[in-house]
Amino acid sequence: MESKTTFVPVLSIGSGVTDIEFYKKAFGAIELWRINNPDGSVHVAAFSINGDAFRLHEESKDGRNLSPDKAGCTTVTIGLSVDDVHAVVAEAVNTGATMMSPVIDYDYGYRQGEIKDPFGHHWLIEKLLSKKAFDEFLKTL
């Protein structure tokens, strides 16, 4: 079986989580598979958003894999490029996300808004509005 290298982020969630519907409702994610613990909580679940995969994994007992809530911070912001930034951000907030930064059109050619999902992960929801503006911005650096 031939395979190719792909990038599959794994987002840590707290132990005992049973409801991971947020990703389906907010981003239209498709749940590919799930492995539950004996108590019904999520151990690992895989999702796809427009063909791009990511996973949720419960934090580890040895402390090597902490959820943002347990760690008290996050070190990664997940970028999600979409057609309608306003609609996706609004749906995410309606579904339980916290608004971190409202949707703004930036001089560098992007429309962006940032949310924090119910598990503490930061998402930058964005759309490139003008490649020309972005290329011009890069020339200033």
C-alpha positions as CSV (number, residue, x, y, z in Angstrom):
1,M,0.0,0.0,0.0
2,E,1.5,3.3,-1.1
3,S,1.2,6.3,1.2
4,K,2.0,10.0,1.1
5,T,3.2,12.3,3.8
6,T,0.4,14.4,5.3
7,F,0.0,16.8,8.1
8,V,-2.5,15.7,10.7
9,P,-2.7,18.0,13.8
10,V,-3.7,16.3,17.0
11,L,-5.6,18.6,19.5
12,S,-5.6,17.6,23.1
13,I,-8.8,17.6,25.1
14,G,-9.5,17.0,28.7
15,S,-10.2,13.6,30.1
16,G,-13.9,12.7,30.4
17,V,-15.1,14.6,27.4
18,T,-18.1,13.0,25.7
19,D,-19.4,15.8,23.5
20,I,-17.3,16.8,20.5
21,E,-20.1,17.9,18.2
22,F,-18.7,21.5,18.2
23,Y,-16.4,20.7,15.2
24,K,-19.2,19.3,13.2
25,K,-21.6,22.2,13.9
26,A,-19.1,25.1,13.8
27,F,-16.8,24.0,10.9
28,G,-18.8,21.3,9.0
29,A,-16.3,18.7,10.1
30,I,-17.0,15.0,9.3
31,E,-16.2,12.5,12.0
32,L,-14.1,9.8,10.4
33,W,-13.8,7.5,13.4
34,R,-13.8,7.5,17.2
35,I,-12.3,5.4,19.9
36,N,-14.1,5.8,23.2
37,N,-13.0,4.8,26.7
38,P,-15.0,2.2,28.7
39,D,-16.9,5.1,30.4
40,G,-18.0,6.5,27.0
41,S,-15.6,9.5,27.0
42,V,-13.5,10.2,23.9
43,H,-10.0,8.7,23.8
44,V,-9.2,9.6,20.2
45,A,-11.4,10.9,17.4
46,A,-10.6,11.8,13.8
47,F,-12.2,14.5,11.7
48,S,-12.0,15.9,8.2
49,I,-12.7,19.5,7.1
50,N,-12.8,19.6,3.3
51,G,-10.5,16.6,3.1
52,D,-8.0,17.9,5.7
53,A,-7.7,15.7,8.7
54,F,-7.2,16.4,12.4
55,R,-7.7,14.4,15.5
56,L,-8.8,15.0,19.1
57,H,-6.9,13.0,21.8
58,E,-7.5,13.0,25.5
59,E,-4.7,14.3,27.6
60,S,-2.2,11.7,28.8
61,K,-1.9,10.6,32.4
62,D,1.9,11.1,32.3
63,G,1.5,14.9,31.6
64,R,3.2,14.9,28.2
65,N,0.0,15.7,26.4
66,L,-2.1,18.5,28.1
67,S,-5.2,20.2,27.0
68,P,-5.0,24.0,26.7
69,D,-7.3,24.3,29.7
70,K,-5.0,22.1,31.9
71,A,-1.8,23.8,30.6
72,G,-3.3,27.2,31.1
73,C,-2.4,28.3,27.6
74,T,-2.1,27.1,24.0
75,T,1.1,27.2,21.9
76,V,-0.6,26.8,18.5
77,T,-3.3,28.6,16.5
78,I,-5.0,26.6,13.9
79,G,-5.6,28.4,10.6
80,L,-8.8,27.6,8.8
81,S,-9.3,29.2,5.3
82,V,-13.0,29.5,4.4
83,D,-15.2,31.3,1.9
84,D,-17.3,33.2,4.4
85,V,-15.3,34.2,7.5
86,H,-18.2,36.1,9.1
87,A,-20.6,33.1,8.8
88,V,-18.0,30.6,10.2
89,V,-17.0,32.8,13.1
90,A,-20.7,33.5,13.9
91,E,-21.6,29.8,13.8
92,A,-18.5,28.9,16.0
93,V,-19.5,31.5,18.6
94,N,-23.2,30.3,18.5
95,T,-22.0,26.7,19.0
96,G,-19.9,27.5,22.0
97,A,-16.6,29.2,20.9
98,T,-15.4,32.4,22.5
99,M,-14.6,35.4,20.3
100,M,-10.9,36.3,20.6
101,S,-10.7,38.8,17.8
102,P,-13.7,40.0,15.7
103,V,-13.6,39.6,11.9
104,I,-11.5,42.4,10.3
105,D,-10.3,43.1,6.8
106,Y,-6.6,43.8,7.0
107,D,-4.5,46.0,4.8
108,Y,-2.4,42.9,3.9
109,G,-5.2,41.4,2.0
110,Y,-6.8,39.0,4.5
111,R,-10.1,38.9,6.3
112,Q,-9.6,37.2,9.7
113,G,-11.3,36.5,12.9
114,E,-10.1,34.4,15.8
115,I,-12.0,32.2,18.2
116,K,-11.3,29.9,21.1
117,D,-13.1,26.5,20.8
118,P,-14.8,25.0,23.9
119,F,-11.6,22.9,24.6
120,G,-9.3,26.0,24.6
121,H,-7.8,25.7,21.1
122,H,-7.4,29.0,19.1
123,W,-8.6,29.1,15.5
124,L,-7.8,31.8,13.0
125,I,-10.6,31.8,10.5
126,E,-9.5,33.6,7.4
127,K,-9.9,34.3,3.7
128,L,-7.4,35.8,1.2
129,L,-9.2,38.8,-0.3
130,S,-6.4,40.2,-2.4
131,K,-3.3,38.3,-3.5
132,K,-2.0,41.6,-4.9
133,A,-2.4,43.4,-1.5
134,F,-0.7,40.5,0.2
135,D,2.2,40.4,-2.3
136,E,2.6,44.2,-1.9
137,F,2.7,43.7,1.9
138,L,5.4,41.1,1.6
139,K,7.6,43.6,-0.3
140,T,7.5,45.9,2.7
141,L,9.1,43.4,4.9
